[in-house]
């Protein structure tokens, strides 16, 4: 009962979420907002009903210049028939003295199945302070016996065109009962017309726990994010940066 009371007290402070929409944010405000949001969301989930799948991850990392926590939220769902939607938001937060949010990136797409696993994609990418980038592309998804492969290629339409290609390669398995393990690589290649290629690499290795009686899966473990892995640390353009750390994620439906 004491735990329930404390959670209810936290949920009562949901207005803190409003601070996340401003330029400045304190870690305490963020923690209260995150806990309250997860508590309220889990309380409203009915596992028997079909609905969107949600995956939210918090990754803490540190390099020579900064300590950063990145919130990465993905929402998948079906509109009807062969038409699906996907939404992703990445919000990096500077954990140094400034405790400010950096520009967030939001990706929204509609995808229509052409063949099994193969979709055409109409998307928009929004970065804080910049106009929306309309994009058109294709994606492919395959999964079998714990192996997962996903790839997406899009082309920006309009001014300053560029091509982005990503793939996710993951593998997961059981350890015992509700315990399991997972590993995943998310790799991005960004090809701006007339400019050098940039890359983003995100590695995850962790344990998983499926909450009994539900489809909710908790995962945690070490993480490593690398920008421009192909370049040197002192490259004149797109120098390599590394952010080792740890992640905690929650997936539910």
C-alpha positions in Angstrom: 0.0 0.0 0.0 2.9 2.4 0.7 4.3 1.8 -2.8 0.9 2.4 -4.3 0.5 5.7 -2.3 3.9 6.9 -3.5 3.0 6.1 -7.1 -0.3 8.0 -6.7 1.6 11.0 -5.3 3.9 10.9 -8.3 1.0 10.7 -10.8 -0.4 13.7 -9.1 2.5 15.7 -10.3 1.9 15.1 -14.0 1.9 18.9 -14.7 5.7 18.6 -14.6 5.5 17.2 -18.1 4.8 20.7 -19.3 8.4 21.7 -18.4 9.6 19.2 -21.0 8.2 21.4 -23.7 10.4 24.4 -22.6 14.0 25.0 -23.3 15.2 24.1 -19.8 14.6 21.0 -17.8 15.9 19.6 -14.6 16.7 15.9 -14.2 14.3 15.7 -11.2 11.4 17.1 -13.3 12.2 14.6 -16.1 12.3 11.7 -13.7 8.9 12.6 -12.1 7.3 13.1 -15.6 8.7 9.8 -16.9 7.6 7.7 -13.9 4.2 9.3 -13.8 3.7 8.8 -17.6 4.7 5.1 -17.4 2.6 4.5 -14.3 -0.5 6.0 -15.9 0.0 4.3 -19.2 0.6 0.8 -17.7 -2.5 1.3 -15.5 -4.7 1.9 -18.6 -3.4 -1.0 -20.7 -5.7 -4.0 -21.4 -3.5 -6.7 -22.8 -6.5 -8.5 -24.3 -7.2 -5.6 -26.7 -5.2 -5.1 -29.8 -3.6 -1.7 -30.1 -0.4 0.2 -30.9 2.9 -1.2 -29.8 5.1 1.1 -27.8 8.8 0.9 -27.1 10.5 3.6 -25.0 14.2 3.6 -24.1 16.4 5.8 -21.9 20.1 5.7 -22.7 22.6 7.3 -20.4 26.0 8.0 -21.9 29.2 9.9 -21.3 32.2 11.1 -23.3 34.9 13.7 -22.8 32.5 16.6 -23.6 29.2 15.7 -22.1 26.9 13.5 -20.1 23.7 12.8 -22.0 20.4 11.0 -21.5 18.5 10.3 -24.7 14.8 9.3 -24.6 13.9 7.2 -27.6 10.1 6.5 -28.1 8.7 4.4 -30.9 5.0 3.8 -31.6 3.8 1.2 -34.2 0.2 0.6 -35.3 -2.2 -0.3 -38.0 -4.7 2.1 -39.6 -6.5 -0.6 -41.6 -5.8 -3.3 -44.1 -2.3 -3.0 -45.4 -1.8 0.6 -44.2 0.4 1.1 -41.1 1.9 4.0 -39.2 5.1 4.6 -37.3 6.2 7.4 -35.0 9.6 7.9 -33.4 10.9 10.7 -31.2 14.5 11.0 -29.9 15.0 13.7 -27.2 18.6 14.1 -26.0 19.1 15.9 -22.7 22.3 17.5 -21.5 22.9 16.2 -18.0 25.7 18.7 -17.3 25.1 21.9 -15.4 22.8 23.3 -18.1 20.4 20.4 -18.0 18.8 21.5 -21.2 17.1 19.6 -24.0 19.0 19.5 -27.3 17.2 19.6 -30.7 14.7 16.7 -30.8 14.2 14.5 -33.9 10.7 13.2 -34.8 10.1 10.7 -37.6 6.6 10.0 -38.8 5.7 7.6 -41.6 2.8 5.9 -43.3 3.7 2.5 -44.9 1.7 0.4 -47.4 2.5 -3.3 -47.9 3.3 -4.2 -51.5 4.5 -7.8 -50.8 5.0 -9.7 -47.5 7.5 -7.7 -45.5 8.1 -5.1 -48.3 6.4 -1.6 -47.9 6.4 1.7 -49.7 6.9 4.5 -47.2 5.8 8.2 -47.1 7.4 10.0 -44.3 8.3 13.3 -42.6 11.3 14.1 -40.4 11.0 17.0 -38.0 13.9 18.6 -36.2 13.4 21.3 -33.5 13.8 24.7 -35.2 13.9 23.4 -38.8 11.1 22.9 -41.4 9.7 19.4 -41.9 11.5 17.2 -44.4 9.2 15.1 -46.6 10.7 11.8 -47.6 9.7 8.8 -49.8 11.2 5.4 -49.6 10.9 1.6 -49.1 11.3 -0.7 -46.2 11.7 -4.4 -45.6 11.1 -6.4 -42.4 12.0 -10.1 -41.6 11.9 -12.0 -38.4 12.3 -15.7 -37.6 13.4 -17.8 -34.6 14.7 -14.8 -32.7 16.4 -13.2 -35.7 15.2 -9.7 -36.7 16.2 -7.8 -39.8 14.8 -4.4 -40.8 16.0 -2.0 -43.4 14.7 1.4 -44.6 15.8 3.7 -47.4 14.3 7.1 -47.9 15.0 10.1 -50.2 14.4 13.7 -49.1 12.1 15.6 -51.4 12.6 19.3 -52.3 15.6 21.5 -51.3 18.9 20.1 -50.0 18.1 16.5 -51.1 19.8 13.6 -49.3 19.4 9.8 -49.0 19.2 8.0 -45.7 19.6 4.2 -45.3 19.3 2.3 -42.1 19.2 -1.3 -41.0 18.5 -2.9 -37.7 20.0 -6.4 -37.0 18.9 -8.1 -33.8 18.9 -11.4 -32.2 17.1 -12.5 -29.0 16.6 -15.7 -27.0 15.4 -17.3 -23.8 17.5 -17.9 -20.7 14.9 -19.4 -18.4 11.2 -18.7 -17.8 10.5 -15.1 -18.4 14.2 -14.1 -18.5 15.9 -13.7 -21.9 18.6 -11.8 -23.7 18.9 -9.6 -26.7 21.5 -7.9 -28.9 20.8 -5.2 -31.5 22.7 -3.0 -34.0 21.0 0.1 -35.5 23.1 1.4 -38.3 22.4 4.7 -40.2 24.1 5.9 -43.4 23.4 9.5 -44.5 24.3 10.6 -48.0 23.9 14.3 -48.5 24.3 15.3 -52.2 27.7 16.7 -52.7 28.8 16.3 -49.1 30.7 13.5 -47.2 28.8 10.5 -45.9 27.8 10.5 -42.2 27.0 7.4 -40.1 25.3 6.6 -36.8 25.9 3.3 -35.0 23.9 2.2 -31.9 24.8 -1.1 -30.2 22.7 -2.7 -27.5 23.3 -5.9 -25.4 21.1 -6.7 -22.6 18.8 -8.9 -20.5 15.1 -9.1 -20.9 12.2 -9.8 -18.6 8.6 -10.4 -19.7 6.2 -9.4 -16.9 4.0 -12.5 -16.2 0.5 -12.4 -17.7 1.3 -9.5 -20.1 3.2 -8.7 -23.3 5.3 -6.0 -21.4 9.0 -6.6 -21.8 11.7 -4.8 -19.7 15.2 -4.7 -21.1 18.5 -3.3 -19.7 22.2 -3.5 -20.3 25.3 -1.8 -21.7 25.0 0.5 -24.7 27.4 2.2 -27.1 26.6 5.0 -29.6 29.2 6.0 -32.3 28.9 8.8 -34.8 31.0 8.5 -38.0 32.7 5.2 -37.1 34.4 5.3 -40.5 36.4 8.4 -39.7 39.2 9.4 -37.2 38.7 11.4 -34.0 40.4 14.4 -35.6 38.8 14.3 -39.1 38.1 17.7 -40.5 34.6 16.7 -41.5 32.3 14.4 -39.5 34.9 13.4 -36.8 34.2 10.2 -34.9 32.6 10.5 -31.5 31.8 7.7 -29.0 29.2 7.6 -26.2 29.4 4.5 -24.0 26.7 4.0 -21.4 23.7 1.9 -20.4 20.1 1.6 -21.4 16.7 0.7 -19.9 13.8 0.1 -22.2 10.1 -0.9 -21.8 8.0 -2.4 -24.6 4.3 -3.0 -24.3 1.2 -3.4 -26.3 
